[in-house]
Amino acid sequence: MKTFMRKMVVMMILMVCCCLPMQAGASDGQIGYTAVEQEMLGYIVQQEAGGYSLEHKQVIAQVVVNRVRSDQFPDTITGVLTQKNQFSSLSNWYSKKNKPDTDTLQAVENVLSGSCQDITMGATFFYAPQWAGRSAASWFENSLDYLFTLDGHRFFKAG
């Protein structure tokens, strides 16, 4: 019985640690997030920008943070990443495929800690024309305000 209770206590501690925000959000401009959300974001960034520079990976992560801060999207990383018809690359997190490399993990940490400059101009959307279908590309180009292009990704925000 004591062994069972110890295991239960350890499980409860692990659950609490995984669910508590790692960053305060309101006073310092940073968003709250959990260890699980940080991991999820790493998998997204790796899939979307794995072969690109640290800066490019930070821009992709910052788009997610911009969405969390926006009233137009859910207010958590999990909510943003699991929103319907968004971030299909989340399947990599579920399957643990395409594991984030060191640069990707650093990029995510830099963005979540606020230790890098936000150069996104408020972008909340991006896509890679080389991978997008005609109707998806048309939606981005005709429904949103274009901001900039970085290494083949085009970045936008709602008008």
N, C-alpha and C positions, 0 to 999 in steps of 0.2 A: 504494500500500500504506500509506503514512504517513497519508493522508487517511482511509482505512478504519480504521486503528488509532485515530486521534483520535476518530472518530465512535463507535467501540466504547467508548473510555474515557469519553466524555461520556455515552453511554447507561448505562454502569455506574454512574456518579456519580448520574445522575438516578434510577435504580432504587434505589440505596441511600438517597438522600434521601427518596424517597417511602415507603420501608418502615421507616425508623428511627423509633422513638417520638419525638415532639416534647416530651413531658413525662415526667419520671420519675414513677413511681407509688407505690412502696412507702413511702418515708419521709415524704412530705408530704401523704398522703391523696388525691392526685390519681391519675387513671388514666393509663396510657400510651396514646398514640394516634398515628396517622400523619397526614400531610397529606391523604391520600386519605380516611381515616376522618372527618376534620374536614369535608371537602367533602360526603361522603355524609350526615353528620348535618345539614349545612346544608340539603340538599334535602329531607330528611325533615321538619325543623322548618318549612320554608317551606310544604310541602304541608299539614301538619297544623295550622299556626297562622299562616299567612301574613298574614292580615288582623287579627291581634290585637296586643296590646301587647308591648313588649320583655320584660316580666315573664312574660307567658304563654308566649312563645317559650322563655324560659329554663327554665320549668317542664317543657315538653315535652322539651327537651334533657336536663334533669336526670333525667327518668324513664329515658332510655337509659343515662345514667351509673350510675344506681341499679341497673339490670340488670347492667351490667358488673361492679359491685362484689358482686352477689349470687351465692351459690353455686347458685342455681336457673337461671341463665342462662349463656350463653357469656361468656368473660372478655375479649372484645375488642368494640369498637364494630362492627366488621365482622360478627363472630359474632352479635351481638344483632340487628343490622339485617337480616341475611340469614337468620335463623332461620325455619324453615318456618311459614307461616300468621301471620306477624307483619309489620307495616310494609309493607303492599302499596304504599305511596307511594314505596318505594325505586325503583320503575320510573321515577320522575322523574329520579333520578340517572343511571340507565342511558341514558335518552333525552335528558337535559339539558333537560327541560321544567320550567317553573315555577322558574326560577333564583332562588336565595336573594337577597333584598334586603339592604340595608345593616343594617337592624335585626336580621334573622335571623342574618347573619354575626356581628354583635356579640353576640347572645344566645349563640350557640354558643361563641364565644371566651370570653365571661364564665364560662360553665359549665365549659368544659374547663380554664381557667386557675385556677378556684376563686375568681374575683374577685367573685362574687355570692353572696348568701345562699341556701342551699337551703331552700325553703319547702314542699317536697313531702311532708314527713312520711314519707319512705321509699317513696313511690309507685313501683310498677314496672309499672303498667298504667293505661291511660286509654282512653276512647272518647267519641265524640260521639253522643248518642242520636239526633239528627236525621238522622244518616247510617247508623246501624246497623240491621241487620235484627233482627227479634224474637228469633231464637234467639241471636244474638251478644249482644244486650242482656241477655237472660236469663242467659247464662253469666256475664257480668261481675257482674251484680247478685246472683246466687245462689251464685257460686263464690268470690268475693273479698271482702275487707273494704273497704267504702267509706270513703274519707278526706275528700274535699271536692269541690266543683264550682267551676270557674273558667271563666267566659264560655262556658258550654255544654258544656265537657269535664268528664267525671266521672273522678276519679282513685281508684285502688285499690291494694291490695297483697294478696299471698297471706296467708291466715290461718295 
